[in-house]
Amino acid sequence: MATVALVGVQWGDEGKGKVTDFLAARADLVVRYQGGNNAGHTVVVGEEEFRLHLLPSGILYPDKTCIIGNGVVIDPAVLFNEIEVLTRRGVTLAKLLVSERAHLILPYHRLLDAAEEERRGKGCLGTTRRGIGPAYTDKAARTGLRVIDLLGEDFPQLLAENIAYKNAILRNVYGKEGLSYEEVYREYQAYAEKLRPYVADTSLVINRAIAEGKHVLFEGAQGTLLDLDHGTYPFVTSSYPTAGGVCIGAGVGPRAIDYVVGVAKAYTTRVGEGPFPTELPGELGEEIRKRGREFGTTTGRPRRCGWFDAVIVRYAARVNGLTHLCITKLDVLTGLPTLKICYGYRYKEEELREFPASLEVLRSCQPLYEELPGWTEDISGARRLEDLPVNARRYLERIEELTGVPVALVGVGVRREQMIVCHSFFG
């Protein structure tokens, strides 16, 4: 038996979907533990590309139990559109389960998200405007509606109270039109009947599976620097992508997790606003963006690109308790004559080796780089470390040295099979 938590250790978009899909081949359960449809995971199988937003990346294996945990916020419209698209493409969803404790995204959450971003103007956070933040706000304010509420007799009253309150905010604070209770009620009653067959006490299912010695893979969305507590606040998401979020968002205890695998690109990317010390705004950054197809799965927004930042990954190793690293998209760096790794920051006259909490400090930090020689050989067919050029191996070794975490997996292409395995978690 083994349990593996898969977390992003940069600003998200590290390629966790492909890694989850790869590891899911030997897992019994795949559990998505936080986030909403503001995240997107792209998985390439053969010649087909699948873009997932709410469904766990293990859904492409028909024999795997895939779970949407209680820490996820669910937009039913998005969920059933995703189910419909995959069903048309021949994907079986018979073993999908949805936590009865997961919170729902409602139409007023999307309206409030967009209205608040408009109000902020140039100071906006760069949210996806899909209602994720307002849904988590309601969860913390104890006014949210859960899947189990949608299926209960009190749902009409709960919904009516929420819509009356949210309409007052939309009209009086933002000057927007309110919502029709009747229209929202009819829409969500239809979702209730479609959702009912999937609903379960998923914490119970997961813990029983662990007790039975099954392999469980926990899949996160976004990354450590978007964590509500540990990220570059306020330019963060509204949930906990870090390893601690696994326990809360899946309903398991910390002793249930055997391995914590941090996923990082061989370089660094970020979507949205906020400081980014190693960003390459010029031609080189654009070249990496084109090579790596660095455009958001959910929004299509171009990702900002920069050199690998070991300060960030070292910080992520600490707050997540990483046991291993997975380095993705190493192939994107092929052909660059010189590579750089940031090992520290220069802030005024001080050298920083630890990631600062203050955005004011972070904005003023200048990266301190080590330079390493690149490689020109095609590495897309490599399946062992020994198949990589010497300079590519040295690059990985230096990442291990600077972060203090061993590399267990290396991605050398977008396809499922383009992965070098240095450590096997599920035997």
Secondary structure, DSSP 8 states (H G I E B T S, - for coil): --EEEEEESSSS-SSHHHHHHHHHTT-SEEEE-SB-TT--EEEEETTEEEEESSS-GGGGSTTSEEEE-TTBEE-HHHHHHHHHHHHHTT---TTEEEETT-EE--HHHHHHHHHHHHHHGGG-----SSSHHHHHHHHHHT---BHHHHTSTTHHHHHHHHHHHHHHHHHHTS------HHHHHHHHHHHHHHHGGGEE-HHHHHHHHHHTT--EEEE--S-GGG-TTTSSTTSS-SS--STHHHHHHHT--GGG--EEEEEEESSEEE-SSS--TTB--SHHHHHHHHHTT-B-TTT--B-EEE-EEHHHHHHHHHHHT-SEEEEE-GGGGTT-SEEEEEEEEEETTEEE-S--S-HHHHHH-EEEEEEEE---S--TT--SGGGS-HHHHHHHHHHHHHH---EEEEE-SSBTT-EEESS-S--
